């Protein structure tokens, strides 16, 4: 009986231990399940926040894309208008050249008429009437010259306005070849500085002009310090300014305001 009582006691102890193990196992599982549930809830909330941020960024991206498309359309319109304005300027330049040629022909005719006038004066002794007629023709020619001079000045003003619309250089505007001031002095070894660079039309403006002996067609070498950059060919000259077109494709990229312009060779 004693042995049987001991066995029962041991059995109850084992059952209690198993019960405690089961209880701990159940508690552990509950903790794990609660932890997983909490983690899933937190993950879901973070996912929703991130999704909201992603939606907001997508909306901003859509707005930026629309703005970019609008900007590209505006840029395309501006380029089209620029092309149209350039075509107008080219047409006006061609018209100006034709008018210049017509004035040159008129001037040559005036020279021819002047020669005829000299011949008429040599033969004017024949009669007083012939002399009076010759003097009358001289007065008419003077009026024509004055009219042509007025027309030339008017066209020069129009050309200056067109040039100012084409390239605005602040207070510096290079006039047409009809406005050039010629100088009787021819100075060599002239050196100046670049005061304006117009990359879009491949030319620059230097601070030496006809007063320094510069003429259309002269070549100038450009330097940044002692570094040679390239050459320009003078195509427009004023009293103290000159504009030259780039003869080197690298000049628009390398040339800066303040670089040196050194006379290289005369016009050919």
C-alpha positions, 0 to 999 in steps of 0.5 A: 500500500505504501508503494502504491501511495508513492506511485500515485504521488509521483503520478500526480506530480508528473501530471502537474508538471505536464499541466504547467508545461501545457499552460506555458506553451499556451501562454507562449503561443498567445504571446506569439499570436498577439505579437504577430497581430500587433506587427501586422497592424503596424505594417498595415498602417505603415503601408497605408502611409507609404501608399498615401505618400506614393499617391501624392508623389504621383500627383506631383509628378503628373503636374510637373509633366504637364508643366514640362509639356506646356514649357516645351510647347511655349519653347517651340512657339518661341523658336517658330516666332524667332525663325519668322523674325529671322526670315523677315530680317533676311528679307529686309537685308536683301531689300536693303542690298538691292536699294544700295545697288540702285543708289550705286547705279544712280551715283554712277549715272551722276558721275556720267552726267558730271562728265557730260556737264564738263563737256557741255561747259567746254562747248557752252561758248556757242550760245548763252541759251546752251549755257543757261540750259547746262546750269539748269541741269546742274541745279537739277542734279544737285537736287537729285543728289540732295534727295538721294542723300536724304533717302540714304540717311533715312534708310540708314536709320531704318537699318539701325533699328532693324539691327537693334531688334535683331541683336540687343547689345545694351547701349552698343549697336553696330550700324550698317556699312552705309554708316561707316566712318572712313579714316584717312589714317591707316594704323597697323598693330591695333589692339583692343578688347572684346566688349560684347559676344553674340554667340547666336549669330556668331559675331562679336564687338570690339572697342576699336573702329575707323578712328584706329584705322580698322576697315571692313575685311580686316582680320583680328586674332583673339586671345584669352590672356596669352592663349590663342582662341581664333580669328574674326573678320571685320564686316561692320565698322563705326568710329570707335567700334567694329563687329566681326564674324567668327572664322573659328567654330570654337569661338562661340564656346571659348570667347569671353567679354574682355578678351584681347583682339589683336590686328592680324592682317588687312582686308584683301 
